[in-house]
Amino acid sequence: MTAGTRPLAGKVALVAGGTRGGGRGIAVELGSAGATVYVTGRSSSGAGRSDLDRPETIEDTAERITAAGGRGIAVRTDHSRPQEVRALVDRIAAEQDGRLDVLVDSVWGGDPLTDWEHPLWEQDVETGVRLLRQAVETHVITSRYALPLMIARGSGLVVEVTDGNTARYRGSFFYDLAKSAVIRLAFAQACELRPHGVAAVAITPGFLRSEAVLDHFGVTEATWRDGVAQDPHFAHSESPAYLGRAVAALAADPQIMAKSGRALATWGLYEEYGFTDADGTRPDFGAHWARSLEAEHGPLGDPL
């Protein structure tokens, strides 16, 4: 990769929740653009798996970052524990001379906590609140301790990863509340950070081919099209790299402050920045929804 295609060379990023899925895709693509990327999560080859019991580890993500041309640094961190996040940020400050250019809040882990079958009044409150703490409180804690590094330098970008960039209901009370709250986190941070020259946005992928989704369809990234027979909408899915390239493009945009406070989507950014998915395609889930799903499910909604 030439210097001209490494717009984030010399930059430092933290991807919280980069073990798998969209977080991993973002971490690797930031590395491909030349960044040093601290990748965090609870699943570690040295300390065992998280309660999700998935095989992916932060060390594997770090290796992929380095192989892509960046520098991957894995740090096992539970982002629900302020003391661990504080120690992480202190380490970044010490090792990078106080520099942090990109903060990605991608902690989730809420799939096993989501109840898609029952309305609020029939759900287990303890489980629902646990989902909110895992998916929202962790983002708040991470930003609380990481933002001072950006403020001190007077530049940077915060990216809040969510599902959907509209006010449309997402099908389950606590899930909807969590994903909507993350968008509001980006907006609120943008308001407070603007005087300091730091931008904050929320971003959503379309139909994401995460490791868990590939497992669900019984396919791999190399054979994912075999899953279309089970769900025709899967033909319009996108790899985590697509989301990663969208975030890398945002991080390299010298005019990023113009987007601060907005909720963005991969399908609204690929034309502007010219990136493609890993296979060279340009999935547009927003357009697919309008063509094939809107009549049954209603409009996807207006961007926030």
C-alpha positions in Angstrom: 0.0 0.0 0.0 1.4 3.4 -1.0 1.6 6.4 1.3 -1.2 8.0 -0.8 -3.6 5.3 0.2 -2.7 5.4 3.9 -4.5 8.6 4.9 -4.4 7.6 8.6 -0.7 6.9 8.9 0.5 8.3 12.2 -3.0 8.4 13.6 -4.1 6.5 16.8 -7.4 4.8 17.2 -9.3 3.0 19.9 -12.0 0.5 18.8 -13.9 -0.5 21.9 -15.7 -3.7 21.2 -13.5 -4.8 18.3 -13.5 -8.5 18.9 -15.8 -9.4 16.1 -18.5 -8.1 13.7 -18.7 -4.5 12.8 -16.1 -3.5 15.4 -13.6 -5.9 14.0 -14.3 -4.6 10.5 -13.7 -1.1 11.6 -10.5 -1.9 13.4 -9.0 -3.7 10.5 -9.9 -1.0 7.9 -8.5 1.7 10.2 -5.3 -0.3 10.2 -5.4 -0.7 6.4 -5.5 3.1 6.2 -2.3 3.2 8.3 -3.5 3.8 11.8 -2.2 2.3 15.1 -5.3 0.7 16.5 -6.0 -0.3 20.1 -8.6 -3.0 20.0 -10.5 -4.0 23.1 -13.0 -6.5 24.3 -13.5 -9.3 26.8 -12.7 -12.3 24.6 -8.9 -12.9 24.8 -6.7 -15.8 23.9 -5.0 -15.4 27.3 -8.0 -14.8 29.5 -10.7 -16.8 27.9 -14.0 -16.1 26.2 -16.7 -13.6 27.2 -20.1 -14.8 28.2 -21.1 -14.8 24.5 -18.8 -17.8 24.2 -17.7 -17.0 20.7 -14.3 -18.1 19.4 -13.1 -14.7 18.1 -10.5 -12.8 20.2 -9.0 -9.4 20.4 -5.6 -10.8 19.6 -6.9 -12.2 16.3 -8.3 -8.8 15.5 -5.0 -7.1 16.3 -3.1 -9.6 14.1 -5.5 -8.7 11.2 -4.9 -5.0 11.8 -1.2 -5.5 11.5 -1.5 -7.7 8.5 -3.6 -5.0 6.8 -0.8 -2.5 7.2 -1.5 -0.8 10.5 -0.4 -1.7 14.0 -2.8 -3.7 16.1 -2.6 -3.6 19.9 -4.9 -5.9 21.8 -5.9 -4.8 25.4 -8.4 -6.9 27.2 -10.9 -4.5 28.7 -14.4 -4.7 30.3 -15.9 -1.4 29.3 -18.6 -1.7 32.0 -15.8 -1.2 34.6 -14.6 2.4 34.8 -11.3 1.4 36.4 -10.4 -0.8 33.5 -11.3 1.9 30.9 -9.3 4.5 32.9 -6.3 2.1 32.9 -6.7 1.6 29.1 -6.8 5.3 28.3 -3.8 5.9 30.6 -1.9 3.3 28.7 -2.7 4.9 25.3 -1.7 8.3 26.6 1.6 6.9 27.9 2.4 4.9 24.8 1.2 7.5 22.2 2.4 10.7 23.8 -1.2 11.6 24.7 -2.5 11.1 21.2 -5.9 9.7 20.3 -7.4 10.6 17.0 -10.3 8.2 16.6 -12.6 6.7 19.2 -15.0 4.0 18.1 -17.7 2.9 20.6 -18.8 -0.5 19.2 -19.5 -2.4 22.4 -22.7 -4.4 22.1 -23.0 -8.0 23.3 -26.8 -7.7 23.6 -28.0 -10.3 21.2 -28.6 -13.0 23.9 -30.3 -10.4 26.1 -32.8 -9.3 23.4 -36.4 -10.5 23.6 -38.0 -10.3 20.2 -41.2 -12.1 21.2 -42.7 -10.1 24.0 -43.8 -6.4 24.6 -42.3 -4.5 27.5 -44.9 -5.5 30.1 -44.1 -9.2 29.5 -40.3 -8.9 29.5 -37.9 -9.6 32.3 -36.8 -6.2 33.6 -33.5 -7.3 35.0 -32.5 -8.7 31.6 -33.6 -5.6 29.8 -31.7 -3.3 32.1 -28.7 -5.4 31.7 -28.9 -5.0 28.0 -29.0 -1.2 28.4 -26.0 -1.2 30.7 -24.1 -3.4 28.3 -25.0 -1.4 25.2 -25.2 2.1 26.4 -23.5 2.6 29.7 -20.3 1.1 28.3 -20.2 3.7 25.6 -20.7 6.5 28.2 -17.9 5.2 30.4 -15.5 4.8 27.4 -16.2 8.3 26.1 -15.9 9.8 29.6 -12.3 8.7 30.0 -11.1 8.8 26.3 -12.5 12.2 25.3 -9.9 14.3 27.3 -7.1 13.0 25.0 -8.9 14.4 22.0 -9.9 17.6 23.7 -6.3 18.3 24.7 -5.3 18.1 21.0 -8.3 20.0 19.7 -9.2 17.4 17.0 -10.5 13.9 16.6 -13.6 11.8 15.7 -15.9 9.8 17.9 -17.9 7.1 16.2 -20.9 5.5 17.9 -21.9 2.2 16.1 -25.7 1.6 16.1 -28.4 -0.3 14.2 -30.5 2.0 12.0 -30.1 5.8 11.5 -33.8 6.6 11.8 -36.6 7.0 14.4 -38.3 3.8 13.1 -39.1 1.2 15.8 -36.6 -1.7 15.8 -38.9 -4.5 16.9 -38.0 -5.0 20.6 -38.4 -2.4 23.4 -35.0 -2.6 25.1 -33.2 -3.2 21.8 -34.8 -0.2 20.2 -34.1 1.9 23.3 -30.4 0.9 23.3 -29.8 1.6 19.6 -31.7 4.9 19.7 -29.8 6.0 22.8 -26.5 5.4 21.0 -27.5 7.8 18.3 -28.4 10.4 21.0 -25.0 9.8 22.6 -23.4 10.8 19.3 -25.5 14.0 19.1 -25.0 15.0 22.7 -21.2 14.5 22.4 -21.2 16.5 19.2 -22.8 19.4 20.9 -20.3 19.4 23.8 -17.2 18.7 21.7 -17.8 21.2 18.9 -16.0 24.1 20.7 -13.0 21.8 21.0 -12.8 20.8 17.3 -13.8 17.2 17.9 -16.5 15.6 15.8 -19.0 12.8 16.9 -21.2 10.8 14.6 -23.3 7.6 14.8 -23.2 5.1 12.0 -25.1 2.0 11.0 -24.3 -0.8 8.6 -27.0 -2.5 6.5 -27.6 -6.2 6.7 -24.2 -7.1 8.3 -22.5 -10.4 7.6 -21.0 -10.8 11.1 -19.5 -14.0 12.1 -22.7 -15.0 14.0 -24.8 -14.2 11.0 -22.6 -16.3 8.7 -22.8 -19.2 11.3 -26.6 -18.8 11.3 -26.8 -19.3 7.5 -24.2 -22.0 7.6 -21.8 -20.2 5.3 -18.5 -18.4 5.3 -17.5 -15.0 4.0 -16.2 -16.9 0.9 -19.4 -18.8 0.3 -21.9 -16.3 1.7 -24.0 -16.2 -1.4 -25.1 -19.7 -0.7 -27.2 -18.3 2.1 -29.4 -16.3 -0.3 -31.5 -19.3 -0.9 -32.6 -19.2 2.7 -33.3 -15.4 2.7 -33.4 -13.4 -0.5 -32.6 -10.2 1.4 -29.2 -11.7 2.3 -28.2 -10.9 -1.3 -28.0 -7.3 -0.3 -25.9 -7.9 2.8 -22.5 -6.4 3.4 -19.3 -7.5 5.1 -17.9 -5.8 8.2 -15.2 -4.4 5.9 -17.8 -2.1 4.3 -18.6 -0.5 7.6 -14.9 -0.3 8.3 -14.2 1.5 5.1 -17.0 4.0 5.8 -15.5 4.8 9.2 -12.0 5.0 7.8 -13.2 7.5 5.1 -14.9 9.6 7.8 -11.8 9.6 9.9 -9.7 10.8 6.9 -12.2 13.5 5.9 -10.7 17.0 6.7 -14.3 18.4 6.7 -15.7 15.9 9.2 -16.9 18.6 11.5 -19.7 19.3 8.9 -21.1 15.8 9.7 -20.8 16.1 13.4 -24.0 15.2 15.3 -25.4 13.2 12.4 -26.6 9.6 12.2 -25.0 8.1 9.1 -25.2 4.8 7.2 -22.9 2.9 4.9 -25.4 3.2 2.1 -25.4 7.0 2.3 -21.6 7.3 2.3 -20.2 4.9 -0.3 -21.0 7.2 -3.2 -19.6 10.3 -1.5 -16.3 8.6 -0.5 -16.0 6.0 -3.3 -15.3 2.9 -1.2 -16.5 -0.6 -2.0 -17.1 -3.7 -0.1 -14.3 -6.4 0.1 -15.6 -8.1 -3.0 -15.8 -4.8 -5.0 -19.6 -4.4 -4.8 -21.4 -1.5 -3.3 -24.4 -2.7 -1.2 -27.2 -0.2 -0.7 -29.5 -1.6 1.9 -31.5 1.7 2.0 -32.3 1.3 -1.7 -33.2 -2.4 -1.3 -35.5 -1.6 1.6 -37.3 1.0 -0.5 -37.7 -1.4 -3.4 -38.6 -4.6 -1.6 -39.5 -4.1 2.0 -41.2 -0.7 2.3 -44.6 -1.9 1.1 -44.8 -4.6 3.8 -42.9 -2.9 6.6 -43.3 0.8 6.0 -40.6 3.3 5.1 -37.2 2.9 6.7 -37.6 6.4 7.9 -35.8 9.7 7.5 -32.2 10.0 8.7 -31.9 11.7 12.0 
